[in-house]
Amino acid sequence: MPHPVVHFEIGCRDSAKTVEFYTKLFGWSSEAYGPTAMLNTGSNQGIQGHISSLGHPPHNYMTVYAHVDDLDASLKKAESLGGKIMIPPTEVPGMGHFAWITDPEGTVFGMWKPMNA
């Protein structure tokens, strides 16, 4: 199966200020979803994303998520290639599971497995 990039995330310290910046800059809309603001770019092209204020480092970051069929197998493969698990599989209620890895140089990358996939 291909592993398309399906989502992006923007990390910040002040989510209200960051949401205001991106929605005004690009004309995107946002909707609160728990501690995050889901972004709608208003287009069928590209991918959608969200803004998150974790409350701890890293504060300012941007990452993308690749769709995977088997999150655990993908994490094991990443480790076998020299990557490290930064955030283990974590559920987003009703939506799916994500995890963050770092590649051998330390770059953060996300993996996403939807609930119904």
C-alpha positions, -999 to +999 in steps of 0.1 A: +000+000+000+012+036-006+018+057+024+005+092+014+010+122+036-024+127+051-022+154+077+000+182+091+004+196+126+016+230+138+028+232+173+028+264+193+027+280+228-004+301+223-030+282+202-055+311+200-028+335+186-015+308+162-050+299+150-057+336+144-025+340+124-030+311+100-068+316+095-063+352+087-032+346+065-047+318+044-084+322+049-086+288+066-113+280+091-108+262+124-129+242+149-120+233+184-114+196+190-104+189+225-070+206+231-064+212+194-079+234+167-087+214+135-079+233+104-099+233+072-079+247+043-111+251+022-097+230-006-100+194-019-064+197-030-036+190-004-042+179+031-059+193+062-042+198+096-045+211+131-028+234+156-018+221+190-003+236+221+013+207+240+021+227+271+056+212+271+085+210+247+086+209+218+066+241+216+072+253+181+072+226+155+056+214+123+052+178+113+034+157+087+018+124+091+020+094+067-009+069+066+001+034+077-019+002+078-001-013+108+013+013+132+032-012+154+049-028+124+058+006+109+074+017+142+094-015+144+106-010+108+115+027+116+136+014+146+153-012+124+163+015+100+179+036+128+149+057+138+135+061+173+100+062+187+094+097+202+057+093+210+043+058+211+009+049+196-017+073+210-054+072+204-073+102+191-108+092+203-131+081+175-106+089+148-075+067+150-040+064+164-008+084+158+028+080+168+059+102+163+093+089+153+126+106+147+147+096+117+184+088+122+192+126+121+166+135+147+139+149+124+104+143+137+078+126+115+043+113+123+025+081+114-013+079+114-037+049+113-074+058+110-098+038+132-115+022+102-084+013+082 
